[in-house]
């Protein structure tokens, strides 16, 4: 069913190294765009549309989780609204009215009455997320999103789900009516409901029949309960994803309908589907189809219950309209061909940026406009359509493959007025001692010594379960660790070995050597021509300078239940870009106040790695940050 445990990484298995549906869509738009956006995490300035869809989807999923009273009037108040408010320490909203649920029209009436409070909570969350964003568009503001726009999106999602309820009612509840009446939701992974305890990934929660189930002809109350889709449960902190058994792919579904004896995977889009981004929906859903098929026998799936039936359809739910876009599922042979293609794309992804001169190719696909409902229009001028794709790229100013006219416009937008032109800016950004070029950050080196002291899998600072050990020469020892969950595998138990293509770094004052799939461990006798670095001379720090070209922020809960937070900026020195990250207490006022466009010197930062590419980390005690405000 929808959720399985990530292989080898506990609940919080998340990695830029894995291919996801959105990552695949970005790669197919342009591999170079994927490199900047996904591989090194370069962000765009936040615009309202980036957060509207996320919050509206959460509100709709929370609404689909409602359970009405069956034998008495139902209070007219959204459980999701109160759950959201309590999460921010706000007072619950009390119901001022009740409504008896007797038919589908009364369900619709209840949803219509509660709609204004949903709109208000969505607006509150949008403002909160907007205010918390470290980098917002100067041309846009969240205040431009009026209540009517949010109401229209929410009503679209309500209408599409009411269609499901009506169809379920018309079909006498479908094939699972008796199971629902006897023991409640019969599926291996039940559809979340506020009145039921949440089922975490890998858990099987048997249900008891709700007291509203009757005998005889189906009721509207029963149709709502049976047609309830699986959605992401907001009470669960762990990722609720499908993970490929080998760990190289993952996907998070929006909705899964199962009431009619088959499975339908649906993706929610907070738009009418007219944008060029709509072209990615088909491959996104087919990627989900493939993940669904390959995880039916996943060892992380809980036992018991009904699997859900055969996958019958893929749907895009465009809320403005609303529209259902039906996507045909692929036959087994075609799906196998696609999965081979995706595996090859993933292998290309892992190599992009491994060395400074090796980046994914700049190969933009045409920007395709659509009619409402995601119906693509013909492209008359392919060159012009590709140019439109480049115009929307995060890194158009830095990409040598973008059209010159567009690149120069983007470059002028990041050039301070006092510089005059972009060429002057590039010259001025050349690092001055003690700072060095970002491209000079040591990427890989070779060491040799005796391997001892194995541990793990244990969580690293990202909450990923990794293996580690130490390598020892004389009185010098260095920690060796997987760069991410299952990124290298088993480390030899003991003996003298040569470790090739390992990445140097520092964590909590200790030198680290990171292993991934590009690293190798061999017998020392098998490496006669290899140049080795002495353990005591491993580079672990960096002095860098440049202009800030991106800001980001993230937070969560690790596998031990402890919260974590990170804040990032991307530094460009006129030639290369690197991610600079501060964790927890290292997120000081100076780092928080850095803005895009600022000139920054970062001295004595720690060298770290994230999924194969360098990541410079702030040490709250030793790193010095000098900022020249834009």
C-alpha positions as CSV (number, residue, x, y, z in Angstrom):
1,X,0.0,0.0,0.0
2,X,1.0,3.7,0.0
3,X,3.7,3.5,2.8
4,X,6.7,1.3,3.2
5,X,9.8,1.7,5.4
6,X,12.9,3.1,3.7
7,X,15.6,0.5,3.2
8,X,18.4,0.8,5.7
9,X,17.6,4.3,6.9
10,X,14.8,4.1,9.6
11,X,11.8,6.3,9.2
12,X,13.7,9.4,8.1
13,X,15.4,8.0,5.0
14,X,15.6,11.0,2.7
15,X,18.4,11.7,0.3
16,X,19.2,14.0,-2.6
17,X,20.8,10.8,-4.0
18,X,17.4,9.1,-4.5
19,X,15.4,9.8,-7.6
20,X,11.9,11.1,-6.9
21,X,9.0,11.9,-9.2
22,X,9.6,15.7,-8.9
23,X,13.4,15.2,-9.4
24,X,12.7,13.1,-12.5
25,X,10.4,15.8,-13.9
26,X,13.1,18.4,-13.3
27,X,15.7,16.2,-15.0
28,X,13.5,15.8,-18.1
29,X,12.9,19.5,-18.2
30,X,16.7,20.0,-18.2
31,X,19.5,17.9,-16.6
32,X,21.6,20.9,-15.9
33,X,18.6,22.6,-14.2
34,X,18.3,19.4,-12.1
35,X,22.0,19.7,-11.1
36,X,21.7,23.2,-9.8
37,X,18.3,22.7,-8.2
38,X,18.5,19.2,-6.8
39,X,22.1,18.2,-6.7
40,X,23.5,21.3,-4.9
41,X,20.2,22.6,-3.6
42,X,20.1,26.0,-5.3
43,X,16.8,27.7,-4.4
44,X,14.6,30.2,-6.1
45,X,13.1,33.2,-4.4
46,X,9.8,32.1,-2.9
47,X,6.6,33.2,-4.7
48,X,3.1,32.6,-3.3
49,X,2.5,29.7,-5.7
50,X,5.3,27.7,-4.2
51,X,3.5,27.4,-0.9
52,X,-0.2,27.7,-1.8
53,X,-0.3,24.2,-3.2
54,X,1.4,22.7,-0.2
55,X,-1.0,24.3,2.4
56,X,-4.1,23.8,0.3
57,X,-3.3,20.1,-0.1
58,X,-2.8,19.7,3.6
59,X,-6.1,21.4,4.3
60,X,-7.9,19.1,1.8
61,X,-6.3,15.9,3.2
62,X,-7.3,17.0,6.7
63,X,-10.9,17.5,5.4
64,X,-11.0,14.1,3.9
65,X,-10.1,12.7,7.3
66,X,-13.3,14.0,9.0
67,X,-15.8,11.5,10.5
68,X,-19.4,12.8,10.9
69,X,-21.7,11.8,13.7
70,X,-24.2,9.2,12.5
71,X,-26.9,9.3,15.1
72,X,-26.9,12.9,16.2
73,X,-26.0,16.3,14.7
74,X,-22.3,16.9,13.8
75,X,-20.6,20.0,15.2
76,X,-19.6,22.2,12.3
77,X,-15.9,22.7,13.0
78,X,-12.8,21.5,11.1
79,X,-10.6,19.0,13.0
80,X,-7.7,19.9,10.7
81,X,-8.0,23.6,11.5
82,X,-7.8,22.9,15.3
83,X,-5.0,20.4,14.8
84,X,-3.0,23.1,12.9
85,X,-3.8,25.8,15.3
86,X,-2.8,23.7,18.4
87,X,0.5,22.9,16.6
88,X,1.3,26.6,16.8
89,X,0.1,27.0,20.3
90,X,-3.2,28.7,19.4
91,X,-6.6,28.2,20.9
92,X,-9.1,25.8,19.3
93,X,-12.1,27.1,17.4
94,X,-15.3,26.0,19.0
95,X,-18.3,24.9,17.0
96,X,-21.2,27.4,17.0
97,X,-23.6,25.2,15.1
98,X,-24.5,21.5,14.3
99,X,-25.8,19.7,11.3
100,X,-27.5,16.3,11.0
101,X,-25.8,14.2,8.2
102,X,-28.7,12.4,6.4
103,X,-27.7,12.4,2.8
104,X,-24.9,13.6,0.4
105,X,-26.4,17.0,0.2
106,X,-26.1,17.4,3.9
107,X,-22.4,16.4,3.7
108,X,-21.9,19.0,1.1
109,X,-23.7,21.5,3.2
110,X,-21.5,20.8,6.2
111,X,-18.4,21.2,4.1
112,X,-19.7,24.4,2.7
113,X,-20.4,25.9,6.1
114,X,-16.9,24.9,7.5
115,X,-15.2,26.2,4.4
116,X,-14.6,29.8,5.6
117,X,-12.6,28.6,8.7
118,X,-10.4,26.4,6.4
119,X,-9.8,29.5,4.2
120,X,-8.8,31.5,7.3
121,X,-6.4,28.8,8.5
122,X,-4.8,28.4,5.1
123,X,-4.3,32.1,5.0
124,X,-2.7,32.1,8.4
125,X,-0.3,29.3,7.4
126,X,0.6,31.0,4.2
127,X,1.5,34.2,6.0
128,X,3.5,32.2,8.6
129,X,5.5,30.3,5.9
130,X,6.0,33.5,3.9
131,X,7.3,35.4,6.9
132,X,9.6,32.5,7.8
133,X,11.1,32.2,4.4
134,X,14.7,33.5,4.2
135,X,14.4,34.6,0.6
136,X,11.2,36.0,-1.0
137,X,10.5,37.5,-4.4
138,X,10.7,41.3,-4.3
139,X,8.0,41.6,-6.9
140,X,5.4,39.4,-5.1
141,X,3.8,39.3,-1.7
142,X,1.5,36.8,0.1
143,X,-1.1,39.6,0.6
144,X,-2.0,39.3,-3.1
145,X,-3.6,35.9,-2.4
146,X,-7.2,36.7,-1.6
147,X,-9.7,34.5,0.2
148,X,-11.6,33.9,-3.0
149,X,-8.6,32.2,-4.6
150,X,-8.1,29.9,-1.7
151,X,-11.9,29.2,-1.4
152,X,-11.9,28.2,-5.1
153,X,-9.1,25.8,-4.7
154,X,-10.6,24.1,-1.6
155,X,-14.0,23.9,-3.2
156,X,-12.5,22.2,-6.2
157,X,-11.0,19.5,-4.0
158,X,-14.2,19.1,-2.1
159,X,-16.2,18.7,-5.3
160,X,-13.9,16.0,-6.7
161,X,-14.1,14.0,-3.4
162,X,-17.9,14.4,-3.3
163,X,-18.0,12.9,-6.8
164,X,-16.2,9.8,-5.3
165,X,-18.7,9.7,-2.5
166,X,-21.6,9.9,-4.9
167,X,-20.2,7.2,-7.1
168,X,-19.6,5.0,-4.0
169,X,-23.2,5.5,-2.9
170,X,-24.5,4.8,-6.4
171,X,-22.5,1.5,-6.5
172,X,-23.8,0.3,-3.1
173,X,-20.5,0.9,-1.4
174,X,-18.4,-1.2,-3.7
175,X,-17.0,-4.7,-2.9
176,X,-15.7,-3.9,0.6
177,X,-19.0,-2.8,2.1
178,X,-19.4,-5.9,4.3
179,X,-15.8,-5.7,5.6
180,X,-16.3,-2.0,6.5
181,X,-19.5,-2.9,8.3
182,X,-17.9,-5.8,10.1
183,X,-14.5,-4.5,11.2
184,X,-14.0,-1.0,9.9
185,X,-11.4,0.0,7.3
186,X,-10.1,-3.4,6.0
187,X,-6.9,-2.2,4.2
188,X,-3.4,-3.0,5.2
189,X,-2.7,0.7,5.5
190,X,-6.0,2.3,6.4
191,X,-7.2,5.7,5.2
192,X,-6.4,8.2,8.0
193,X,-9.3,9.4,10.1
194,X,-9.2,11.9,12.9
195,X,-11.3,9.5,15.1
196,X,-8.8,6.7,14.6
197,X,-5.2,6.4,15.8
198,X,-2.6,7.1,13.1
199,X,-0.8,4.1,11.5
200,X,2.9,4.8,11.2
201,X,5.0,3.5,8.2
202,X,5.5,-0.2,8.7
203,X,2.7,-0.6,11.2
204,X,-0.6,-2.5,10.7
205,X,-3.5,-1.0,12.6
206,X,-6.6,-3.2,12.7
207,X,-9.8,-1.1,12.9
208,X,-13.1,-1.6,14.6
209,X,-16.3,-0.8,12.8
210,X,-17.6,2.8,13.4
211,X,-21.0,2.8,15.1
212,X,-22.5,4.6,12.0
213,X,-22.3,1.5,9.8
214,X,-25.8,-0.1,9.2
215,X,-27.3,-3.1,7.5
216,X,-29.4,-3.0,4.4
217,X,-28.9,-0.3,1.7
218,X,-25.9,1.9,2.0
219,X,-26.2,5.3,3.7
220,X,-24.5,8.6,2.8
221,X,-22.5,8.3,6.0
222,X,-21.2,4.9,5.0
223,X,-20.4,6.2,1.5
224,X,-18.2,9.0,2.9
225,X,-16.4,6.5,5.2
226,X,-15.8,3.9,2.4
227,X,-14.8,6.5,-0.3
228,X,-12.3,8.2,2.1
229,X,-8.9,8.1,0.3
230,X,-5.5,7.3,1.8
231,X,-3.7,10.6,2.3
232,X,-0.7,11.8,4.2
233,X,-1.6,11.8,7.9
234,X,-0.5,15.2,9.4
235,X,-0.1,13.5,12.8
236,X,2.8,11.4,11.6
237,X,6.2,13.1,11.5
238,X,8.0,10.3,9.6
239,X,8.0,10.5,5.8
240,X,5.0,8.6,4.3
241,X,6.6,7.4,1.0
242,X,7.0,4.5,-1.3
243,X,10.7,3.4,-1.3
244,X,12.3,1.2,-4.0
245,X,13.6,-1.9,-2.2
246,X,17.2,-1.0,-3.4
247,X,16.9,2.5,-2.0
248,X,17.6,4.5,-5.2
249,X,14.0,5.8,-5.8
250,X,11.2,7.1,-3.6
251,X,7.9,8.9,-4.1
252,X,5.2,10.4,-1.9
253,X,1.6,10.1,-3.1
254,X,-1.1,12.6,-2.5
255,X,-4.3,10.4,-2.7
256,X,-5.0,6.8,-3.2
257,X,-8.6,5.7,-3.8
258,X,-9.5,2.0,-3.2
259,X,-13.2,1.9,-2.6
260,X,-14.3,0.3,-5.9
261,X,-12.1,-2.8,-5.7
262,X,-9.2,-1.2,-7.8
263,X,-6.5,1.3,-7.0
264,X,-6.4,4.8,-8.4
265,X,-3.4,7.1,-7.7
266,X,-4.3,10.8,-7.8
267,X,-2.1,13.9,-7.6
268,X,-3.4,17.2,-6.5
269,X,-2.5,20.4,-8.4
270,X,-3.5,23.8,-7.1
271,X,-4.0,25.2,-10.6
272,X,-6.1,24.8,-13.7
273,X,-3.2,22.9,-15.4
274,X,-2.5,25.6,-18.0
275,X,1.2,26.1,-17.1
276,X,4.1,24.6,-18.9
277,X,4.9,22.7,-15.7
278,X,1.8,20.6,-16.4
279,X,3.8,18.6,-18.9
280,X,5.5,16.7,-16.0
281,X,2.2,15.2,-14.6
282,X,2.1,12.2,-16.9
283,X,5.6,11.0,-16.1
284,X,5.2,11.8,-12.4
285,X,2.1,9.6,-12.2
286,X,3.7,6.8,-14.2
287,X,6.7,6.9,-11.9
288,X,4.3,6.4,-9.1
289,X,2.7,3.5,-11.0
290,X,6.1,1.9,-11.2
291,X,6.9,2.4,-7.6
292,X,3.5,1.1,-6.6
293,X,4.0,-2.1,-8.6
294,X,7.6,-2.7,-7.4
295,X,6.7,-2.2,-3.7
296,X,3.8,-4.7,-3.4
297,X,6.1,-7.3,-2.1
298,X,8.4,-4.8,-0.2
299,X,9.7,-6.3,3.1
300,X,8.8,-3.0,4.9
301,X,5.1,-3.4,4.2
302,X,3.0,-4.4,7.2
303,X,1.3,-7.7,7.2
304,X,-2.5,-8.2,7.3
305,X,-5.5,-6.5,5.7
306,X,-6.4,-6.1,2.1
307,X,-3.7,-5.0,-0.4
308,X,-6.2,-2.8,-2.3
309,X,-6.6,-4.4,-5.7
310,X,-5.2,-3.9,-9.1
311,X,-4.0,-0.5,-10.2
312,X,-6.6,0.7,-12.7
313,X,-6.0,4.4,-13.3
314,X,-3.8,7.5,-12.7
315,X,-5.4,10.9,-12.2
316,X,-4.4,14.5,-11.9
317,X,-6.7,16.6,-9.8
318,X,-6.6,20.2,-11.0
319,X,-8.4,22.2,-8.3
320,X,-9.2,25.2,-10.5
321,X,-12.2,24.1,-12.5
322,X,-12.0,21.5,-11.1
323,X,-10.6,19.0,-13.7
324,X,-9.7,15.3,-13.6
325,X,-6.9,14.5,-16.0
326,X,-6.9,10.8,-16.7
327,X,-3.5,9.3,-17.5
328,X,-3.4,5.8,-19.0
329,X,-1.4,3.3,-17.1
330,X,1.6,1.6,-18.9
331,X,1.6,-2.0,-19.8
332,X,4.1,-4.2,-18.0
333,X,6.6,-4.3,-21.0
334,X,6.6,-0.5,-21.4
335,X,6.8,0.1,-17.7
336,X,9.9,-2.2,-17.6
337,X,11.5,-0.1,-20.4
338,X,10.7,3.1,-18.5
339,X,12.2,1.8,-15.3
340,X,15.4,0.9,-17.2
341,X,15.5,4.5,-18.5
342,X,14.9,5.9,-15.0
343,X,17.7,3.7,-13.5
344,X,20.0,5.1,-16.2
345,X,19.0,8.6,-15.4
346,X,19.6,8.0,-11.7
347,X,23.2,6.8,-12.5
348,X,23.8,10.0,-14.5
349,X,22.5,12.0,-11.5
350,X,25.0,10.4,-9.1
351,X,27.9,11.4,-11.4
352,X,26.8,15.0,-11.9
353,X,29.1,17.3,-9.9
354,X,31.3,14.5,-8.7
355,X,34.2,16.5,-10.1
356,X,34.1,20.2,-10.8
357,X,34.1,19.8,-14.6
358,X,31.5,17.0,-14.7
359,X,28.0,18.4,-14.7
360,X,24.8,17.1,-16.2
361,X,24.3,18.5,-19.7
362,X,22.4,21.6,-20.5
363,X,19.5,20.2,-22.6
364,X,16.3,22.1,-22.0
365,X,13.0,20.6,-23.2
366,X,10.4,22.8,-24.9
367,X,8.1,24.8,-22.7
368,X,4.6,23.5,-23.6
369,X,1.5,25.6,-22.9
370,X,-1.7,23.8,-21.9
371,X,-5.5,24.2,-22.0
372,X,-7.3,24.0,-18.7
373,X,-7.2,20.4,-17.3
374,X,-3.6,19.9,-18.4
375,X,-4.3,19.4,-22.2
376,X,-1.0,20.2,-24.0
377,X,-1.0,22.6,-27.0
378,X,1.2,22.1,-30.1
379,X,4.7,23.7,-30.1
380,X,5.2,25.8,-33.3
381,X,8.7,27.1,-32.6
382,X,10.8,24.6,-30.6
383,X,13.8,26.9,-30.2
384,X,11.6,29.6,-28.8
385,X,9.9,27.1,-26.5
386,X,13.3,25.9,-25.2
387,X,14.2,29.5,-24.5
388,X,11.1,29.8,-22.3
389,X,12.3,26.8,-20.3
390,X,15.7,28.5,-19.8
391,X,14.0,31.7,-18.6
392,X,12.5,29.9,-15.7
393,X,15.7,28.1,-14.6
394,X,17.1,28.7,-11.2
395,X,20.6,28.9,-12.5
396,X,20.2,30.7,-15.8
397,X,22.9,33.3,-14.8
398,X,25.5,30.6,-14.2
399,X,24.7,28.1,-17.0
400,X,27.0,28.2,-20.0
401,X,24.3,26.4,-22.0
402,X,21.6,29.0,-21.6
403,X,20.8,31.4,-24.5
404,X,23.1,34.4,-24.3
405,X,20.4,37.0,-24.3
406,X,18.6,35.4,-21.4
407,X,21.9,34.7,-19.5
408,X,23.0,38.3,-19.8
409,X,19.6,39.5,-18.4
410,X,19.9,37.2,-15.5
411,X,23.5,38.2,-14.9
412,X,22.7,41.9,-14.9
413,X,20.0,41.2,-12.2
414,X,22.7,39.8,-9.8
415,X,25.2,42.6,-10.5
416,X,25.3,45.4,-7.9
417,X,24.9,48.8,-9.6
418,X,28.4,50.0,-8.4
419,X,30.0,47.2,-10.4
420,X,28.8,48.6,-13.7
421,X,28.7,45.3,-15.6
422,X,28.8,41.5,-14.9
423,X,32.4,41.2,-16.1
424,X,33.5,43.7,-13.4
425,X,31.6,41.7,-10.8
426,X,33.3,38.4,-11.8
427,X,36.8,40.1,-11.6
428,X,35.9,41.6,-8.2
429,X,34.8,38.2,-6.8
430,X,38.2,36.6,-7.4
431,X,39.1,35.3,-3.9
432,X,41.9,37.1,-2.0
433,X,44.1,35.3,0.5
434,X,43.4,33.5,2.8
435,X,40.3,32.6,0.7
436,X,40.6,30.1,-2.2
437,X,38.5,29.3,-5.2
438,X,35.5,27.0,-4.5
439,X,36.7,24.8,-7.3
440,X,39.9,24.2,-5.3
441,X,38.0,22.5,-2.4
442,X,39.6,19.0,-2.3
443,X,37.0,16.6,-3.6
444,X,38.5,13.1,-3.3
445,X,41.7,11.6,-1.9
446,X,43.3,8.2,-1.1
447,X,44.4,7.0,2.3
448,X,45.8,3.7,3.7
449,X,45.9,2.2,7.2
450,X,44.4,-0.4,9.5
451,X,40.6,-0.5,9.8
452,X,39.2,-0.9,13.4
453,X,36.3,0.0,15.7
454,X,33.2,-0.8,13.6
455,X,29.8,0.7,14.5
456,X,26.4,1.1,13.1
457,X,24.1,1.4,11.5
458,X,23.6,4.5,13.7
459,X,22.0,7.9,12.8
460,X,24.2,10.6,11.4
461,X,23.4,14.3,11.7
462,X,20.7,14.0,9.0
463,X,19.0,11.1,10.8
464,X,20.1,8.6,8.2
465,X,21.4,5.2,9.5
466,X,25.0,4.8,8.4
467,X,27.9,2.5,9.1
468,X,31.3,3.6,10.3
469,X,34.7,2.6,11.7
470,X,38.2,4.2,12.2
471,X,41.3,3.9,10.1
472,X,44.6,4.0,12.0
473,X,48.2,4.6,11.2
474,X,50.6,4.7,14.2
475,X,49.1,7.1,16.8
476,X,46.8,8.8,14.3
477,X,43.2,7.6,13.8
478,X,40.4,9.0,11.6
479,X,36.7,8.2,11.6
480,X,35.4,6.8,8.3
481,X,31.6,6.9,7.7
482,X,29.1,6.3,4.9
483,X,28.1,9.6,3.2
484,X,24.5,8.6,3.5
485,X,22.3,5.6,4.2
486,X,23.6,2.5,2.3
487,X,25.7,4.7,0.1
488,X,28.7,2.4,0.5
489,X,27.8,-0.8,2.3
490,X,29.8,-3.1,4.5
491,X,33.2,-2.0,5.6
492,X,35.9,-4.7,6.0
493,X,36.1,-6.0,9.6
494,X,39.8,-5.6,10.2
495,X,43.2,-5.5,8.5
496,X,45.3,-3.0,6.5
497,X,43.6,-1.5,3.4
498,X,43.8,1.3,0.9
499,X,40.7,3.5,0.7
500,X,40.3,5.2,-2.7
501,X,38.2,8.2,-3.7
502,X,37.0,9.1,-0.2
503,X,35.8,12.6,0.7
504,X,37.5,14.5,3.5
505,X,35.6,16.5,6.0
506,X,35.2,17.5,9.7
507,X,32.3,17.0,12.1
508,X,32.3,18.1,15.8
509,X,36.0,18.8,15.7
510,X,37.0,15.4,14.4
511,X,38.4,14.6,11.0
512,X,36.0,12.4,8.9
513,X,36.4,10.4,5.7
514,X,33.2,9.8,3.9
515,X,32.5,6.8,1.7
516,X,29.9,6.5,-1.1
517,X,29.3,4.3,-4.2
518,X,32.3,6.0,-5.9
519,X,34.7,5.0,-3.1
520,X,36.6,1.7,-3.0
521,X,38.5,-0.3,-0.4
522,X,41.3,-2.6,-1.6
523,X,44.2,-4.5,-0.3
524,X,47.3,-2.3,-0.1
525,X,49.1,-4.6,-2.4
526,X,46.6,-4.0,-5.2
527,X,47.4,-0.2,-5.4
528,X,51.0,0.1,-6.4
529,X,50.7,3.3,-8.4
530,X,48.3,5.2,-6.1
531,X,49.3,8.5,-4.4
532,X,48.1,8.5,-0.8
533,X,47.4,11.4,1.6
534,X,48.8,11.0,5.2
535,X,46.1,10.9,7.8
536,X,47.5,13.8,9.6
537,X,47.4,16.0,6.5
538,X,43.8,15.5,5.5
539,X,42.3,18.9,4.6
540,X,39.2,19.6,6.7
541,X,38.6,23.3,6.5
542,X,37.9,26.0,3.9
543,X,38.2,29.8,3.6
544,X,35.9,31.1,1.0
545,X,34.4,34.3,-0.3
546,X,31.8,35.4,-2.8
547,X,28.3,36.6,-3.4
548,X,25.3,35.0,-1.9
549,X,22.9,33.8,-4.7
550,X,20.4,31.7,-2.8
551,X,19.0,31.1,0.7
552,X,17.2,28.2,2.3
553,X,15.9,26.7,5.5
554,X,14.7,23.3,6.7
555,X,13.8,21.5,9.9
556,X,12.4,18.2,11.1
557,X,12.7,15.4,13.6
558,X,15.5,12.8,13.5
559,X,15.1,9.0,14.1
560,X,15.6,9.5,17.9
561,X,12.7,12.0,18.1
562,X,14.9,15.0,18.5
563,X,14.2,18.1,16.4
564,X,16.8,19.4,14.0
565,X,17.2,22.6,12.0
566,X,19.4,23.8,9.2
567,X,19.8,27.1,7.4
568,X,21.7,27.4,4.1
569,X,23.1,29.9,1.7
570,X,24.8,29.4,-1.6
571,X,28.1,31.2,-2.3
572,X,29.2,32.0,-5.8
573,X,32.8,33.2,-6.4
574,X,32.4,34.2,-10.1
575,X,33.2,30.6,-11.2
576,X,31.6,28.0,-9.0
577,X,28.8,27.6,-6.4
578,X,28.9,25.8,-3.1
579,X,26.3,25.3,-0.4
580,X,27.1,26.7,3.0
581,X,25.0,25.2,5.9
582,X,24.6,26.0,9.6
583,X,23.0,23.4,11.9
584,X,21.2,24.1,15.2
585,X,23.2,26.4,17.4
586,X,25.4,27.4,14.5
587,X,22.4,29.3,13.1
588,X,23.4,32.6,14.7
589,X,22.1,36.1,14.1
590,X,24.8,36.9,11.6
591,X,24.0,33.8,9.5
592,X,20.3,34.4,9.8
593,X,20.6,38.0,8.5
594,X,22.6,37.1,5.4
595,X,20.6,38.1,2.3
596,X,20.8,37.2,-1.4
597,X,23.2,39.7,-3.0
598,X,25.4,40.1,0.1
599,X,29.2,39.7,-0.2
600,X,30.5,37.2,2.3
601,X,33.8,35.9,3.6
602,X,33.7,32.6,5.5
603,X,36.9,31.8,7.4
604,X,37.7,28.4,9.0
605,X,34.5,26.7,7.9
606,X,34.3,22.9,8.1
607,X,34.4,20.8,5.0
608,X,31.5,18.4,4.8
609,X,29.6,16.5,2.1
610,X,26.1,15.9,1.1
611,X,25.3,13.1,-1.4
612,X,28.7,13.3,-3.2
613,X,29.2,17.0,-3.5
614,X,31.0,19.4,-1.1
615,X,29.0,21.2,1.6
616,X,30.8,23.9,3.7
617,X,29.5,23.9,7.3
618,X,29.6,26.7,9.9
619,X,31.2,25.8,13.3
620,X,29.7,28.1,15.9
621,X,33.0,28.4,17.8
622,X,35.6,28.5,15.1
623,X,34.1,29.9,11.9
624,X,34.2,33.6,11.3
625,X,31.6,35.2,9.0
626,X,32.1,38.7,7.5
627,X,29.2,40.2,5.6
628,X,29.1,43.2,3.4
629,X,25.4,43.9,3.0
630,X,24.0,44.5,-0.5
